[in-house]
Amino acid sequence: MTKYGDEIPVSTQLSIDSHADFLPENKLLLNAVGEGIYGFDLKGNAVFINPAAERMTGWKNEELLGRNIHNSHHHSHADGSHYPQQDCPIYNTLHDGIARETSQDVFWRKDGSSFPVHYTSTPVYKDGELIGVVAIFRDISIQKQTEDSLRQALEQVQALSEKLTNENHYLLAELADRTGDVGISGESQVIQQMIRQIKLVANTNSTVLIYGENGTGKELVARNLHRLSDRSNKPMVSVNCAAFSTSLLESELFGHEKGAFTGAFSRRKGRFELANNGTLFLDEVAELSMEAQSKLLRVIQEQEFERVGSSETIKVNIRLVAASHHDLLKRVELGLFRMDLYYRLNVFPIKVPALRERPDDIPQLIRHIVTELNRKLGKKIKGVSKQGLKNLMAYSWPGNVRELQNLLERFSILSHGPILHIPKITPQTTENPVKGEKTLAQVEAEHIKQTLQRLSWRISGPKGAAAVLGLPPSTLRSRMKKLNVIRGV
Ligand SMILES: Nc1ncnc2c1ncn2[C@@H]1O[C@H](COP(=O)(O)OP(=O)(O)OP(=O)(O)O)[C@@H](O)[C@H]1O
């Protein structure tokens, strides 16, 4: 839109022969159409008004003919502010002979009410000389109402979906609490030492950094830290830092104001605000860009931030728990992670041991996982055969507890009896429980892995595997997690 409305092609200019009364030949036709039509002379005075225009505006022909229509019922904008005639598209067509079109104005009825209009102002030429303008308009109240309700519905859906995502996570954790899923299985010294650390630090406000390989139970530890803290009746809000681009992550963490960027239809709270008085869990924290790291540092230091597109400072009270499967200190040495942020996060580090460091925990983990699986699959599996257990304990579990869960799930689905007979495991056999047959999940996992290997394990960006596979990076990451696709295995 230009200041005066969108200009439209010159070919739409009208050229007529009669002069003084410049539309008489078409009068019958113009009187019959549903659109309102005004004819203006060069002074901007009405010389023609059709019945549809009368019906829409309430102004009678005789009340407007020979008078300046802009002053009569186009004098103000929708918000009531004065609408200078020089800004009006019709006035400008009268002066430069260029056709225009707009849907941004309202016309005022005789009774003082207004309605949104779409109108074109078309110059009228006679013998190549501009003699007036024809304005054709229609009431677009219904169209605008539909647009408004669609926009409102979309905003509501977005707000609800955001709320549901948070509630869902919270409820799942609650449910997990009730079903005992947050219980950390393991009697090994390393796990018992870790549980002691959790209990010690849970009820403080100290920031905790959880580190360990993928699938070891870092999120489980975070949930327990929250559950055992005096913030447990407030939300624990999780953010997977690897799932968002830098710009999206910023609005995800800090929220945004309506119109802060394209697609920001409404004001939205960020995760920091949603986690107020509760716990914010930053998973995969090593994936934060340097820019995001600086912003995070400020929030940790000052517990305050601004929404994207706002200058208002928001204060929050949050307990921060971060997790990473990377060695963060190594990333600091490589210049990929800010040292000051590292020290801010590493206030109380908790290491979650890899499963191969604690094979003695495998029997207890199997009992725990089989109970969960029986509930999930409606089965009555009692356990694993003696030889099966030996085989499980002899394996190195690069995908840790998650890999054990996945393997037990596959064998439970395939098993017809109450005891799972699990053969000797190699990285291949974990994925291949039925000889010669590949499940859909296996084929998917292989394809994802091959693509990642080909692209040097780059996930996001135009040259990343997500783009090649046609998936959002967050979806690819969750598929990798689910299918236990791990680098270097
Ligand atoms: N000690 C444990 N006892 C019972 N279940 C466990 C234990 N450790 C992990 N799990 C289960 O293993 C699965 C993976 O754990 P979780 O998602 O917490 O791992 P993670 O380290 O956060 O993984 P990633 O780094 O890939 O995000 C979960 O279903 C979790 O409940």
The ligand as a MOL file (V3000), in Angstrom:
LIG
                    3D

  0  0  0     0  0            999 V3000
M  V30 BEGIN CTAB
M  V30 COUNTS 31 33 0 0 0
M  V30 BEGIN ATOM
M  V30 1 N 18.3860 -45.0340 36.5320 0
M  V30 2 C 17.2910 -45.1190 35.7940 0
M  V30 3 N 16.2380 -45.7890 36.2620 0
M  V30 4 C 15.1230 -45.8950 35.5160 0
M  V30 5 N 14.9570 -45.3750 34.2880 0
M  V30 6 C 15.9770 -44.7060 33.7810 0
M  V30 7 C 17.1970 -44.5400 34.5040 0
M  V30 8 N 18.0280 -43.8160 33.7570 0
M  V30 9 C 17.3630 -43.5420 32.6090 0
M  V30 10 N 16.1350 -44.0660 32.6290 0
M  V30 11 C 15.1360 -43.9810 31.5430 0
M  V30 12 O 15.8570 -43.9580 30.3180 0
M  V30 13 C 15.2580 -43.0640 29.3980 0
M  V30 14 C 16.2800 -42.0280 28.9770 0
M  V30 15 O 16.5140 -41.1490 30.0450 0
M  V30 16 P 16.6290 -39.5600 29.8530 0
M  V30 17 O 15.7320 -39.0930 28.7610 0
M  V30 18 O 16.4850 -38.9490 31.1980 0
M  V30 19 O 18.1300 -39.5210 29.3420 0
M  V30 20 P 19.0130 -38.2710 28.9100 0
M  V30 21 O 20.3570 -38.4840 29.4810 0
M  V30 22 O 18.3020 -37.0000 29.2760 0
M  V30 23 O 19.0560 -38.4700 27.3480 0
M  V30 24 P 19.4780 -37.4030 26.2110 0
M  V30 25 O 20.8320 -36.8880 26.5490 0
M  V30 26 O 19.4770 -38.2550 24.9860 0
M  V30 27 O 18.4110 -36.3480 26.2320 0
M  V30 28 C 14.0730 -42.4660 30.1000 0
M  V30 29 O 12.8990 -43.1550 29.7330 0
M  V30 30 C 14.3670 -42.6600 31.5700 0
M  V30 31 O 13.1770 -42.7520 32.3230 0
M  V30 END ATOM
M  V30 BEGIN BOND
M  V30 1 1 1 2
M  V30 2 1 2 3
M  V30 3 2 2 7
M  V30 4 2 3 4
M  V30 5 1 4 5
M  V30 6 2 5 6
M  V30 7 1 6 7
M  V30 8 1 6 10
M  V30 9 1 7 8
M  V30 10 2 8 9
M  V30 11 1 9 10
M  V30 12 1 10 11
M  V30 13 1 11 12
M  V30 14 1 11 30
M  V30 15 1 12 13
M  V30 16 1 13 14
M  V30 17 1 13 28
M  V30 18 1 14 15
M  V30 19 1 15 16
M  V30 20 2 16 17
M  V30 21 1 16 18
M  V30 22 1 16 19
M  V30 23 1 19 20
M  V30 24 2 20 21
M  V30 25 1 20 22
M  V30 26 1 20 23
M  V30 27 1 23 24
M  V30 28 2 24 25
M  V30 29 1 24 26
M  V30 30 1 24 27
M  V30 31 1 28 29
M  V30 32 1 28 30
M  V30 33 1 30 31
M  V30 END BOND
M  V30 END CTAB
M  END
